[in-house]
Amino acid sequence: MQFDAKNPGLILFKQFDDRKNVYSGAFTSSAIKAWLEVNSLPWVLEFDDKAIDHIFRNGNPALFVFRDSSEAGKYDEI
């Protein structure tokens, strides 16, 4: 299996969205931490305490989509 990693290199493997993110920034703790914060959550997630913290504490951009709860099963595949 080839990971496309360089030496030094850092790859984040995930079970959602882009399955693999290859880091190409500076190897400083602040730069790596910022990259991990951006790439550690799925693009679409339920609005819960973890999402609130990620969006508002860090000032990350967000799009909120609301739906009528009476039609909840209609959009399960999204």
mmJSON file of the N, C-alpha and C atoms, coordinates in Angstrom:
{"data_MODEL":{"atom_site":{
"group_PDB":["ATOM","ATOM","ATOM","ATOM","ATOM","ATOM","ATOM","ATOM","ATOM","ATOM","ATOM","ATOM","ATOM","ATOM","ATOM","ATOM","ATOM","ATOM","ATOM","ATOM","ATOM","ATOM","ATOM","ATOM","ATOM","ATOM","ATOM","ATOM","ATOM","ATOM","ATOM","ATOM","ATOM","ATOM","ATOM","ATOM","ATOM","ATOM","ATOM","ATOM","ATOM","ATOM","ATOM","ATOM","ATOM","ATOM","ATOM","ATOM","ATOM","ATOM","ATOM","ATOM","ATOM","ATOM","ATOM","ATOM","ATOM","ATOM","ATOM","ATOM","ATOM","ATOM","ATOM","ATOM","ATOM","ATOM","ATOM","ATOM","ATOM","ATOM","ATOM","ATOM","ATOM","ATOM","ATOM","ATOM","ATOM","ATOM","ATOM","ATOM","ATOM","ATOM","ATOM","ATOM","ATOM","ATOM","ATOM","ATOM","ATOM","ATOM","ATOM","ATOM","ATOM","ATOM","ATOM","ATOM","ATOM","ATOM","ATOM","ATOM","ATOM","ATOM","ATOM","ATOM","ATOM","ATOM","ATOM","ATOM","ATOM","ATOM","ATOM","ATOM","ATOM","ATOM","ATOM","ATOM","ATOM","ATOM","ATOM","ATOM","ATOM","ATOM","ATOM","ATOM","ATOM","ATOM","ATOM","ATOM","ATOM","ATOM","ATOM","ATOM","ATOM","ATOM","ATOM","ATOM","ATOM","ATOM","ATOM","ATOM","ATOM","ATOM","ATOM","ATOM","ATOM","ATOM","ATOM","ATOM","ATOM","ATOM","ATOM","ATOM","ATOM","ATOM","ATOM","ATOM","ATOM","ATOM","ATOM","ATOM","ATOM","ATOM","ATOM","ATOM","ATOM","ATOM","ATOM","ATOM","ATOM","ATOM","ATOM","ATOM","ATOM","ATOM","ATOM","ATOM","ATOM","ATOM","ATOM","ATOM","ATOM","ATOM","ATOM","ATOM","ATOM","ATOM","ATOM","ATOM","ATOM","ATOM","ATOM","ATOM","ATOM","ATOM","ATOM","ATOM","ATOM","ATOM","ATOM","ATOM","ATOM","ATOM","ATOM","ATOM","ATOM","ATOM","ATOM","ATOM","ATOM","ATOM","ATOM","ATOM","ATOM","ATOM","ATOM","ATOM","ATOM","ATOM","ATOM","ATOM","ATOM","ATOM","ATOM","ATOM","ATOM","ATOM","ATOM","ATOM","ATOM","ATOM","ATOM","ATOM","ATOM","ATOM"],
"id":[1,2,3,4,5,6,7,8,9,10,11,12,13,14,15,16,17,18,19,20,21,22,23,24,25,26,27,28,29,30,31,32,33,34,35,36,37,38,39,40,41,42,43,44,45,46,47,48,49,50,51,52,53,54,55,56,57,58,59,60,61,62,63,64,65,66,67,68,69,70,71,72,73,74,75,76,77,78,79,80,81,82,83,84,85,86,87,88,89,90,91,92,93,94,95,96,97,98,99,100,101,102,103,104,105,106,107,108,109,110,111,112,113,114,115,116,117,118,119,120,121,122,123,124,125,126,127,128,129,130,131,132,133,134,135,136,137,138,139,140,141,142,143,144,145,146,147,148,149,150,151,152,153,154,155,156,157,158,159,160,161,162,163,164,165,166,167,168,169,170,171,172,173,174,175,176,177,178,179,180,181,182,183,184,185,186,187,188,189,190,191,192,193,194,195,196,197,198,199,200,201,202,203,204,205,206,207,208,209,210,211,212,213,214,215,216,217,218,219,220,221,222,223,224,225,226,227,228,229,230,231,232,233,234],
"type_symbol":["N","C","C","N","C","C","N","C","C","N","C","C","N","C","C","N","C","C","N","C","C","N","C","C","N","C","C","N","C","C","N","C","C","N","C","C","N","C","C","N","C","C","N","C","C","N","C","C","N","C","C","N","C","C","N","C","C","N","C","C","N","C","C","N","C","C","N","C","C","N","C","C","N","C","C","N","C","C","N","C","C","N","C","C","N","C","C","N","C","C","N","C","C","N","C","C","N","C","C","N","C","C","N","C","C","N","C","C","N","C","C","N","C","C","N","C","C","N","C","C","N","C","C","N","C","C","N","C","C","N","C","C","N","C","C","N","C","C","N","C","C","N","C","C","N","C","C","N","C","C","N","C","C","N","C","C","N","C","C","N","C","C","N","C","C","N","C","C","N","C","C","N","C","C","N","C","C","N","C","C","N","C","C","N","C","C","N","C","C","N","C","C","N","C","C","N","C","C","N","C","C","N","C","C","N","C","C","N","C","C","N","C","C","N","C","C","N","C","C","N","C","C","N","C","C","N","C","C","N","C","C","N","C","C"],
"label_atom_id":["N","CA","C","N","CA","C","N","CA","C","N","CA","C","N","CA","C","N","CA","C","N","CA","C","N","CA","C","N","CA","C","N","CA","C","N","CA","C","N","CA","C","N","CA","C","N","CA","C","N","CA","C","N","CA","C","N","CA","C","N","CA","C","N","CA","C","N","CA","C","N","CA","C","N","CA","C","N","CA","C","N","CA","C","N","CA","C","N","CA","C","N","CA","C","N","CA","C","N","CA","C","N","CA","C","N","CA","C","N","CA","C","N","CA","C","N","CA","C","N","CA","C","N","CA","C","N","CA","C","N","CA","C","N","CA","C","N","CA","C","N","CA","C","N","CA","C","N","CA","C","N","CA","C","N","CA","C","N","CA","C","N","CA","C","N","CA","C","N","CA","C","N","CA","C","N","CA","C","N","CA","C","N","CA","C","N","CA","C","N","CA","C","N","CA","C","N","CA","C","N","CA","C","N","CA","C","N","CA","C","N","CA","C","N","CA","C","N","CA","C","N","CA","C","N","CA","C","N","CA","C","N","CA","C","N","CA","C","N","CA","C","N","CA","C","N","CA","C","N","CA","C","N","CA","C","N","CA","C","N","CA","C","N","CA","C","N","CA","C","N","CA","C"],
"label_alt_id":[null,null,null,null,null,null,null,null,null,null,null,null,null,null,null,null,null,null,null,null,null,null,null,null,null,null,null,null,null,null,null,null,null,null,null,null,null,null,null,null,null,null,null,null,null,null,null,null,null,null,null,null,null,null,null,null,null,null,null,null,null,null,null,null,null,null,null,null,null,null,null,null,null,null,null,null,null,null,null,null,null,null,null,null,null,null,null,null,null,null,null,null,null,null,null,null,null,null,null,null,null,null,null,null,null,null,null,null,null,null,null,null,null,null,null,null,null,null,null,null,null,null,null,null,null,null,null,null,null,null,null,null,null,null,null,null,null,null,null,null,null,null,null,null,null,null,null,null,null,null,null,null,null,null,null,null,null,null,null,null,null,null,null,null,null,null,null,null,null,null,null,null,null,null,null,null,null,null,null,null,null,null,null,null,null,null,null,null,null,null,null,null,null,null,null,null,null,null,null,null,null,null,null,null,null,null,null,null,null,null,null,null,null,null,null,null,null,null,null,null,null,null,null,null,null,null,null,null,null,null,null,null,null,null],
"label_comp_id":["MET","MET","MET","GLN","GLN","GLN","PHE","PHE","PHE","ASP","ASP","ASP","ALA","ALA","ALA","LYS","LYS","LYS","ASN","ASN","ASN","PRO","PRO","PRO","GLY","GLY","GLY","LEU","LEU","LEU","ILE","ILE","ILE","LEU","LEU","LEU","PHE","PHE","PHE","LYS","LYS","LYS","GLN","GLN","GLN","PHE","PHE","PHE","ASP","ASP","ASP","ASP","ASP","ASP","ARG","ARG","ARG","LYS","LYS","LYS","ASN","ASN","ASN","VAL","VAL","VAL","TYR","TYR","TYR","SER","SER","SER","GLY","GLY","GLY","ALA","ALA","ALA","PHE","PHE","PHE","THR","THR","THR","SER","SER","SER","SER","SER","SER","ALA","ALA","ALA","ILE","ILE","ILE","LYS","LYS","LYS","ALA","ALA","ALA","TRP","TRP","TRP","LEU","LEU","LEU","GLU","GLU","GLU","VAL","VAL","VAL","ASN","ASN","ASN","SER","SER","SER","LEU","LEU","LEU","PRO","PRO","PRO","TRP","TRP","TRP","VAL","VAL","VAL","LEU","LEU","LEU","GLU","GLU","GLU","PHE","PHE","PHE","ASP","ASP","ASP","ASP","ASP","ASP","LYS","LYS","LYS","ALA","ALA","ALA","ILE","ILE","ILE","ASP","ASP","ASP","HIS","HIS","HIS","ILE","ILE","ILE","PHE","PHE","PHE","ARG","ARG","ARG","ASN","ASN","ASN","GLY","GLY","GLY","ASN","ASN","ASN","PRO","PRO","PRO","ALA","ALA","ALA","LEU","LEU","LEU","PHE","PHE","PHE","VAL","VAL","VAL","PHE","PHE","PHE","ARG","ARG","ARG","ASP","ASP","ASP","SER","SER","SER","SER","SER","SER","GLU","GLU","GLU","ALA","ALA","ALA","GLY","GLY","GLY","LYS","LYS","LYS","TYR","TYR","TYR","ASP","ASP","ASP","GLU","GLU","GLU","ILE","ILE","ILE"],
"label_asym_id":["A","A","A","A","A","A","A","A","A","A","A","A","A","A","A","A","A","A","A","A","A","A","A","A","A","A","A","A","A","A","A","A","A","A","A","A","A","A","A","A","A","A","A","A","A","A","A","A","A","A","A","A","A","A","A","A","A","A","A","A","A","A","A","A","A","A","A","A","A","A","A","A","A","A","A","A","A","A","A","A","A","A","A","A","A","A","A","A","A","A","A","A","A","A","A","A","A","A","A","A","A","A","A","A","A","A","A","A","A","A","A","A","A","A","A","A","A","A","A","A","A","A","A","A","A","A","A","A","A","A","A","A","A","A","A","A","A","A","A","A","A","A","A","A","A","A","A","A","A","A","A","A","A","A","A","A","A","A","A","A","A","A","A","A","A","A","A","A","A","A","A","A","A","A","A","A","A","A","A","A","A","A","A","A","A","A","A","A","A","A","A","A","A","A","A","A","A","A","A","A","A","A","A","A","A","A","A","A","A","A","A","A","A","A","A","A","A","A","A","A","A","A","A","A","A","A","A","A","A","A","A","A","A","A"],
"label_entity_id":["1","1","1","1","1","1","1","1","1","1","1","1","1","1","1","1","1","1","1","1","1","1","1","1","1","1","1","1","1","1","1","1","1","1","1","1","1","1","1","1","1","1","1","1","1","1","1","1","1","1","1","1","1","1","1","1","1","1","1","1","1","1","1","1","1","1","1","1","1","1","1","1","1","1","1","1","1","1","1","1","1","1","1","1","1","1","1","1","1","1","1","1","1","1","1","1","1","1","1","1","1","1","1","1","1","1","1","1","1","1","1","1","1","1","1","1","1","1","1","1","1","1","1","1","1","1","1","1","1","1","1","1","1","1","1","1","1","1","1","1","1","1","1","1","1","1","1","1","1","1","1","1","1","1","1","1","1","1","1","1","1","1","1","1","1","1","1","1","1","1","1","1","1","1","1","1","1","1","1","1","1","1","1","1","1","1","1","1","1","1","1","1","1","1","1","1","1","1","1","1","1","1","1","1","1","1","1","1","1","1","1","1","1","1","1","1","1","1","1","1","1","1","1","1","1","1","1","1","1","1","1","1","1","1"],
"label_seq_id":[1,1,1,2,2,2,3,3,3,4,4,4,5,5,5,6,6,6,7,7,7,8,8,8,9,9,9,10,10,10,11,11,11,12,12,12,13,13,13,14,14,14,15,15,15,16,16,16,17,17,17,18,18,18,19,19,19,20,20,20,21,21,21,22,22,22,23,23,23,24,24,24,25,25,25,26,26,26,27,27,27,28,28,28,29,29,29,30,30,30,31,31,31,32,32,32,33,33,33,34,34,34,35,35,35,36,36,36,37,37,37,38,38,38,39,39,39,40,40,40,41,41,41,42,42,42,43,43,43,44,44,44,45,45,45,46,46,46,47,47,47,48,48,48,49,49,49,50,50,50,51,51,51,52,52,52,53,53,53,54,54,54,55,55,55,56,56,56,57,57,57,58,58,58,59,59,59,60,60,60,61,61,61,62,62,62,63,63,63,64,64,64,65,65,65,66,66,66,67,67,67,68,68,68,69,69,69,70,70,70,71,71,71,72,72,72,73,73,73,74,74,74,75,75,75,76,76,76,77,77,77,78,78,78],
"pdbx_PDB_ins_code":[null,null,null,null,null,null,null,null,null,null,null,null,null,null,null,null,null,null,null,null,null,null,null,null,null,null,null,null,null,null,null,null,null,null,null,null,null,null,null,null,null,null,null,null,null,null,null,null,null,null,null,null,null,null,null,null,null,null,null,null,null,null,null,null,null,null,null,null,null,null,null,null,null,null,null,null,null,null,null,null,null,null,null,null,null,null,null,null,null,null,null,null,null,null,null,null,null,null,null,null,null,null,null,null,null,null,null,null,null,null,null,null,null,null,null,null,null,null,null,null,null,null,null,null,null,null,null,null,null,null,null,null,null,null,null,null,null,null,null,null,null,null,null,null,null,null,null,null,null,null,null,null,null,null,null,null,null,null,null,null,null,null,null,null,null,null,null,null,null,null,null,null,null,null,null,null,null,null,null,null,null,null,null,null,null,null,null,null,null,null,null,null,null,null,null,null,null,null,null,null,null,null,null,null,null,null,null,null,null,null,null,null,null,null,null,null,null,null,null,null,null,null,null,null,null,null,null,null,null,null,null,null,null,null],
"Cartn_x":[0.847,0.0,0.896,0.609,1.395,0.615,1.287,0.62,0.952,1.848,2.274,2.876,3.545,4.158,5.586,5.974,7.344,8.036,9.339,10.089,10.69,10.318,9.309,7.914,6.984,5.633,4.601,3.379,2.275,1.016,0.327,-0.912,-1.981,-3.172,-4.316,-5.282,-5.524,-6.483,-7.789,-8.907,-10.214,-11.215,-12.332,-13.429,-14.56,-14.29,-15.306,-14.66,-15.49,-15.069,-13.852,-12.835,-11.581,-10.959,-10.805,-10.31,-8.876,-8.155,-6.751,-6.413,-5.755,-5.248,-3.736,-3.015,-1.563,-1.184,-0.42,-0.012,1.142,1.055,2.111,2.611,2.236,2.636,3.932,4.194,5.392,5.265,6.372,6.363,6.589,5.584,5.562,4.313,4.344,3.187,1.935,2.068,0.878,0.293,1.14,0.651,-0.012,0.587,0.016,-1.292,-1.334,-2.565,-3.693,-3.418,-4.446,-4.934,-4.035,-4.396,-5.269,-4.908,-5.698,-7.095,-7.218,-8.531,-9.438,-8.886,-9.68,-10.091,-9.222,-9.454,-9.979,-10.174,-10.545,-12.048,-12.87,-14.318,-14.88,-15.976,-16.603,-17.156,-17.314,-17.857,-19.303,-20.046,-21.444,-21.547,-22.048,-22.176,-23.407,-23.877,-25.019,-24.59,-25.522,-25.242,-25.355,-24.213,-24.161,-23.057,-22.734,-21.726,-20.364,-19.994,-18.708,-18.693,-19.79,-19.887,-19.879,-20.597,-20.639,-19.234,-18.507,-17.144,-16.251,-16.33,-15.489,-15.791,-17.053,-17.442,-17.194,-17.707,-17.689,-16.413,-15.813,-14.575,-13.443,-13.404,-12.309,-12.638,-13.873,-14.254,-14.274,-14.559,-14.607,-15.873,-15.788,-16.995,-17.975,-19.251,-20.274,-21.498,-22.203,-23.485,-24.473,-25.557,-26.56,-27.736,-28.12,-29.248,-30.286,-31.487,-32.572,-33.59,-34.247,-35.297,-36.462,-37.59,-38.802,-38.693,-38.793,-38.625,-39.688,-40.817,-41.847,-41.433,-40.414,-39.921,-38.523,-38.166,-36.799,-36.338,-37.126,-36.727,-36.529,-37.092,-37.042,-35.629,-34.774,-33.456,-32.324,-32.561,-31.527,-30.323,-30.5,-29.414,-28.499,-28.808,-27.983,-26.706],
"Cartn_y":[-1.174,0.0,1.242,2.179,3.397,4.547,5.314,6.386,7.776,7.908,9.197,10.102,9.536,10.33,10.693,11.872,12.33,12.229,12.315,12.265,13.639,14.374,14.017,14.153,13.415,13.443,13.168,13.589,13.387,13.14,12.047,11.697,11.435,11.982,11.754,10.833,9.653,8.708,8.831,8.859,9.069,8.063,7.938,7.07,7.891,9.119,9.994,10.92,11.57,12.559,12.073,12.925,12.493,11.487,10.273,9.214,9.457,10.304,10.53,11.987,12.645,14.002,13.974,14.458,14.53,15.952,16.083,17.393,17.927,19.215,19.824,21.138,21.426,22.677,22.572,23.604,23.66,22.669,22.1,21.137,21.845,22.649,23.298,22.814,22.814,22.305,23.126,24.447,25.28,25.035,24.876,24.626,23.254,22.24,20.89,20.848,21.511,21.546,22.202,23.312,23.998,23.098,22.389,21.472,20.337,19.78,18.7,19.174,20.373,20.896,21.042,21.476,21.65,20.302,19.314,18.033,16.919,17.171,16.078,15.814,16.706,16.499,16.372,15.643,15.531,16.884,17.001,18.234,18.45,17.371,17.435,16.694,17.379,16.743,17.28,16.501,16.931,18.061,18.947,20.094,19.664,19.381,18.958,19.741,19.367,20.095,20.116,19.006,18.941,19.908,19.965,20.872,22.327,22.61,23.98,24.436,23.594,23.918,24.141,23.26,23.347,24.608,24.929,26.068,27.397,27.539,28.846,29.152,28.162,28.425,28.772,28.085,28.279,29.264,29.739,30.683,30.067,28.773,28.102,28.475,28.583,28.88,27.717,28.037,26.992,27.379,26.369,26.527,25.677,26.267,25.546,25.216,23.951,23.487,22.951,23.484,23.053,22.294,21.339,20.593,20.387,20.127,19.865,18.467,18.348,17.045,16.031,16.493,15.554,14.85,15.368,14.761,14.163,13.841,13.401,12.208,11.173,9.992,10.226,11.28,11.59,11.942,12.427,12.92,12.132,10.922,10.11,9.844,9.839,9.501,10.675,11.843,13.027,13.006],
"Cartn_z":[0.0,0.0,0.0,-0.882,-0.978,-0.343,0.5,1.226,0.7,-0.247,-0.796,0.269,1.233,2.295,1.915,2.297,2.117,3.469,3.478,4.723,4.976,5.981,6.976,6.384,6.926,6.406,7.476,7.183,8.108,7.29,7.591,6.897,7.939,7.715,8.583,7.848,8.419,7.857,8.632,7.882,8.499,7.953,8.651,8.223,7.596,7.162,6.578,5.559,4.756,3.752,2.967,2.863,2.23,3.173,2.752,3.637,4.097,3.336,3.654,3.378,4.326,4.131,4.321,3.324,3.399,3.775,4.827,5.336,4.503,4.137,3.335,3.926,5.159,5.78,6.555,7.335,8.171,9.326,9.722,10.823,12.152,12.511,13.82,14.535,15.841,16.589,16.311,16.173,15.932,14.546,13.542,12.185,12.084,12.681,12.648,13.435,14.581,15.38,14.597,13.929,13.127,11.999,11.337,10.25,10.773,11.924,12.514,12.901,13.435,13.818,12.609,11.491,10.276,9.683,9.758,9.08,9.965,11.244,12.153,12.247,11.75,11.793,10.386,10.224,8.905,8.436,7.118,6.554,6.988,7.123,7.556,8.884,9.907,11.213,11.929,12.883,13.674,14.594,14.873,15.723,17.181,17.781,19.176,19.885,21.116,21.887,21.2,20.572,19.871,18.689,17.953,16.81,17.266,18.333,18.867,19.223,19.914,20.322,19.107,18.14,16.945,16.14,15.979,15.144,15.851,17.053,17.698,18.466,19.096,19.835,18.88,17.764,16.819,15.704,15.648,14.605,13.213,13.127,11.834,11.077,9.761,8.981,9.059,8.969,9.07,8.253,7.816,7.148,7.921,8.378,9.147,8.24,8.237,7.443,8.409,8.327,9.196,8.365,9.019,8.338,9.282,8.699,9.458,10.054,11.365,12.013,11.59,11.091,10.636,9.343,8.662,7.428,7.624,8.839,9.172,8.349,8.187,7.46,5.968,5.472,4.051,3.582,4.489,4.096,4.728,5.135,5.8,4.905,3.614,2.695,2.382,2.855,2.541,3.324],
"occupancy":[1.0,1.0,1.0,1.0,1.0,1.0,1.0,1.0,1.0,1.0,1.0,1.0,1.0,1.0,1.0,1.0,1.0,1.0,1.0,1.0,1.0,1.0,1.0,1.0,1.0,1.0,1.0,1.0,1.0,1.0,1.0,1.0,1.0,1.0,1.0,1.0,1.0,1.0,1.0,1.0,1.0,1.0,1.0,1.0,1.0,1.0,1.0,1.0,1.0,1.0,1.0,1.0,1.0,1.0,1.0,1.0,1.0,1.0,1.0,1.0,1.0,1.0,1.0,1.0,1.0,1.0,1.0,1.0,1.0,1.0,1.0,1.0,1.0,1.0,1.0,1.0,1.0,1.0,1.0,1.0,1.0,1.0,1.0,1.0,1.0,1.0,1.0,1.0,1.0,1.0,1.0,1.0,1.0,1.0,1.0,1.0,1.0,1.0,1.0,1.0,1.0,1.0,1.0,1.0,1.0,1.0,1.0,1.0,1.0,1.0,1.0,1.0,1.0,1.0,1.0,1.0,1.0,1.0,1.0,1.0,1.0,1.0,1.0,1.0,1.0,1.0,1.0,1.0,1.0,1.0,1.0,1.0,1.0,1.0,1.0,1.0,1.0,1.0,1.0,1.0,1.0,1.0,1.0,1.0,1.0,1.0,1.0,1.0,1.0,1.0,1.0,1.0,1.0,1.0,1.0,1.0,1.0,1.0,1.0,1.0,1.0,1.0,1.0,1.0,1.0,1.0,1.0,1.0,1.0,1.0,1.0,1.0,1.0,1.0,1.0,1.0,1.0,1.0,1.0,1.0,1.0,1.0,1.0,1.0,1.0,1.0,1.0,1.0,1.0,1.0,1.0,1.0,1.0,1.0,1.0,1.0,1.0,1.0,1.0,1.0,1.0,1.0,1.0,1.0,1.0,1.0,1.0,1.0,1.0,1.0,1.0,1.0,1.0,1.0,1.0,1.0,1.0,1.0,1.0,1.0,1.0,1.0,1.0,1.0,1.0,1.0,1.0,1.0,1.0,1.0,1.0,1.0,1.0,1.0],
"B_iso_or_equiv":[0.0,0.0,0.0,0.0,0.0,0.0,0.0,0.0,0.0,0.0,0.0,0.0,0.0,0.0,0.0,0.0,0.0,0.0,0.0,0.0,0.0,0.0,0.0,0.0,0.0,0.0,0.0,0.0,0.0,0.0,0.0,0.0,0.0,0.0,0.0,0.0,0.0,0.0,0.0,0.0,0.0,0.0,0.0,0.0,0.0,0.0,0.0,0.0,0.0,0.0,0.0,0.0,0.0,0.0,0.0,0.0,0.0,0.0,0.0,0.0,0.0,0.0,0.0,0.0,0.0,0.0,0.0,0.0,0.0,0.0,0.0,0.0,0.0,0.0,0.0,0.0,0.0,0.0,0.0,0.0,0.0,0.0,0.0,0.0,0.0,0.0,0.0,0.0,0.0,0.0,0.0,0.0,0.0,0.0,0.0,0.0,0.0,0.0,0.0,0.0,0.0,0.0,0.0,0.0,0.0,0.0,0.0,0.0,0.0,0.0,0.0,0.0,0.0,0.0,0.0,0.0,0.0,0.0,0.0,0.0,0.0,0.0,0.0,0.0,0.0,0.0,0.0,0.0,0.0,0.0,0.0,0.0,0.0,0.0,0.0,0.0,0.0,0.0,0.0,0.0,0.0,0.0,0.0,0.0,0.0,0.0,0.0,0.0,0.0,0.0,0.0,0.0,0.0,0.0,0.0,0.0,0.0,0.0,0.0,0.0,0.0,0.0,0.0,0.0,0.0,0.0,0.0,0.0,0.0,0.0,0.0,0.0,0.0,0.0,0.0,0.0,0.0,0.0,0.0,0.0,0.0,0.0,0.0,0.0,0.0,0.0,0.0,0.0,0.0,0.0,0.0,0.0,0.0,0.0,0.0,0.0,0.0,0.0,0.0,0.0,0.0,0.0,0.0,0.0,0.0,0.0,0.0,0.0,0.0,0.0,0.0,0.0,0.0,0.0,0.0,0.0,0.0,0.0,0.0,0.0,0.0,0.0,0.0,0.0,0.0,0.0,0.0,0.0,0.0,0.0,0.0,0.0,0.0,0.0],
"pdbx_formal_charge":[null,null,null,null,null,null,null,null,null,null,null,null,null,null,null,null,null,null,null,null,null,null,null,null,null,null,null,null,null,null,null,null,null,null,null,null,null,null,null,null,null,null,null,null,null,null,null,null,null,null,null,null,null,null,null,null,null,null,null,null,null,null,null,null,null,null,null,null,null,null,null,null,null,null,null,null,null,null,null,null,null,null,null,null,null,null,null,null,null,null,null,null,null,null,null,null,null,null,null,null,null,null,null,null,null,null,null,null,null,null,null,null,null,null,null,null,null,null,null,null,null,null,null,null,null,null,null,null,null,null,null,null,null,null,null,null,null,null,null,null,null,null,null,null,null,null,null,null,null,null,null,null,null,null,null,null,null,null,null,null,null,null,null,null,null,null,null,null,null,null,null,null,null,null,null,null,null,null,null,null,null,null,null,null,null,null,null,null,null,null,null,null,null,null,null,null,null,null,null,null,null,null,null,null,null,null,null,null,null,null,null,null,null,null,null,null,null,null,null,null,null,null,null,null,null,null,null,null,null,null,null,null,null,null],
"auth_seq_id":[1,1,1,2,2,2,3,3,3,4,4,4,5,5,5,6,6,6,7,7,7,8,8,8,9,9,9,10,10,10,11,11,11,12,12,12,13,13,13,14,14,14,15,15,15,16,16,16,17,17,17,18,18,18,19,19,19,20,20,20,21,21,21,22,22,22,23,23,23,24,24,24,25,25,25,26,26,26,27,27,27,28,28,28,29,29,29,30,30,30,31,31,31,32,32,32,33,33,33,34,34,34,35,35,35,36,36,36,37,37,37,38,38,38,39,39,39,40,40,40,41,41,41,42,42,42,43,43,43,44,44,44,45,45,45,46,46,46,47,47,47,48,48,48,49,49,49,50,50,50,51,51,51,52,52,52,53,53,53,54,54,54,55,55,55,56,56,56,57,57,57,58,58,58,59,59,59,60,60,60,61,61,61,62,62,62,63,63,63,64,64,64,65,65,65,66,66,66,67,67,67,68,68,68,69,69,69,70,70,70,71,71,71,72,72,72,73,73,73,74,74,74,75,75,75,76,76,76,77,77,77,78,78,78],
"auth_comp_id":["MET","MET","MET","GLN","GLN","GLN","PHE","PHE","PHE","ASP","ASP","ASP","ALA","ALA","ALA","LYS","LYS","LYS","ASN","ASN","ASN","PRO","PRO","PRO","GLY","GLY","GLY","LEU","LEU","LEU","ILE","ILE","ILE","LEU","LEU","LEU","PHE","PHE","PHE","LYS","LYS","LYS","GLN","GLN","GLN","PHE","PHE","PHE","ASP","ASP","ASP","ASP","ASP","ASP","ARG","ARG","ARG","LYS","LYS","LYS","ASN","ASN","ASN","VAL","VAL","VAL","TYR","TYR","TYR","SER","SER","SER","GLY","GLY","GLY","ALA","ALA","ALA","PHE","PHE","PHE","THR","THR","THR","SER","SER","SER","SER","SER","SER","ALA","ALA","ALA","ILE","ILE","ILE","LYS","LYS","LYS","ALA","ALA","ALA","TRP","TRP","TRP","LEU","LEU","LEU","GLU","GLU","GLU","VAL","VAL","VAL","ASN","ASN","ASN","SER","SER","SER","LEU","LEU","LEU","PRO","PRO","PRO","TRP","TRP","TRP","VAL","VAL","VAL","LEU","LEU","LEU","GLU","GLU","GLU","PHE","PHE","PHE","ASP","ASP","ASP","ASP","ASP","ASP","LYS","LYS","LYS","ALA","ALA","ALA","ILE","ILE","ILE","ASP","ASP","ASP","HIS","HIS","HIS","ILE","ILE","ILE","PHE","PHE","PHE","ARG","ARG","ARG","ASN","ASN","ASN","GLY","GLY","GLY","ASN","ASN","ASN","PRO","PRO","PRO","ALA","ALA","ALA","LEU","LEU","LEU","PHE","PHE","PHE","VAL","VAL","VAL","PHE","PHE","PHE","ARG","ARG","ARG","ASP","ASP","ASP","SER","SER","SER","SER","SER","SER","GLU","GLU","GLU","ALA","ALA","ALA","GLY","GLY","GLY","LYS","LYS","LYS","TYR","TYR","TYR","ASP","ASP","ASP","GLU","GLU","GLU","ILE","ILE","ILE"],
"auth_asym_id":["A","A","A","A","A","A","A","A","A","A","A","A","A","A","A","A","A","A","A","A","A","A","A","A","A","A","A","A","A","A","A","A","A","A","A","A","A","A","A","A","A","A","A","A","A","A","A","A","A","A","A","A","A","A","A","A","A","A","A","A","A","A","A","A","A","A","A","A","A","A","A","A","A","A","A","A","A","A","A","A","A","A","A","A","A","A","A","A","A","A","A","A","A","A","A","A","A","A","A","A","A","A","A","A","A","A","A","A","A","A","A","A","A","A","A","A","A","A","A","A","A","A","A","A","A","A","A","A","A","A","A","A","A","A","A","A","A","A","A","A","A","A","A","A","A","A","A","A","A","A","A","A","A","A","A","A","A","A","A","A","A","A","A","A","A","A","A","A","A","A","A","A","A","A","A","A","A","A","A","A","A","A","A","A","A","A","A","A","A","A","A","A","A","A","A","A","A","A","A","A","A","A","A","A","A","A","A","A","A","A","A","A","A","A","A","A","A","A","A","A","A","A","A","A","A","A","A","A","A","A","A","A","A","A"],
"auth_atom_id":["N","CA","C","N","CA","C","N","CA","C","N","CA","C","N","CA","C","N","CA","C","N","CA","C","N","CA","C","N","CA","C","N","CA","C","N","CA","C","N","CA","C","N","CA","C","N","CA","C","N","CA","C","N","CA","C","N","CA","C","N","CA","C","N","CA","C","N","CA","C","N","CA","C","N","CA","C","N","CA","C","N","CA","C","N","CA","C","N","CA","C","N","CA","C","N","CA","C","N","CA","C","N","CA","C","N","CA","C","N","CA","C","N","CA","C","N","CA","C","N","CA","C","N","CA","C","N","CA","C","N","CA","C","N","CA","C","N","CA","C","N","CA","C","N","CA","C","N","CA","C","N","CA","C","N","CA","C","N","CA","C","N","CA","C","N","CA","C","N","CA","C","N","CA","C","N","CA","C","N","CA","C","N","CA","C","N","CA","C","N","CA","C","N","CA","C","N","CA","C","N","CA","C","N","CA","C","N","CA","C","N","CA","C","N","CA","C","N","CA","C","N","CA","C","N","CA","C","N","CA","C","N","CA","C","N","CA","C","N","CA","C","N","CA","C","N","CA","C","N","CA","C","N","CA","C","N","CA","C","N","CA","C","N","CA","C","N","CA","C","N","CA","C"],
"pdbx_PDB_model_num":[1,1,1,1,1,1,1,1,1,1,1,1,1,1,1,1,1,1,1,1,1,1,1,1,1,1,1,1,1,1,1,1,1,1,1,1,1,1,1,1,1,1,1,1,1,1,1,1,1,1,1,1,1,1,1,1,1,1,1,1,1,1,1,1,1,1,1,1,1,1,1,1,1,1,1,1,1,1,1,1,1,1,1,1,1,1,1,1,1,1,1,1,1,1,1,1,1,1,1,1,1,1,1,1,1,1,1,1,1,1,1,1,1,1,1,1,1,1,1,1,1,1,1,1,1,1,1,1,1,1,1,1,1,1,1,1,1,1,1,1,1,1,1,1,1,1,1,1,1,1,1,1,1,1,1,1,1,1,1,1,1,1,1,1,1,1,1,1,1,1,1,1,1,1,1,1,1,1,1,1,1,1,1,1,1,1,1,1,1,1,1,1,1,1,1,1,1,1,1,1,1,1,1,1,1,1,1,1,1,1,1,1,1,1,1,1,1,1,1,1,1,1,1,1,1,1,1,1,1,1,1,1,1,1]
}}}
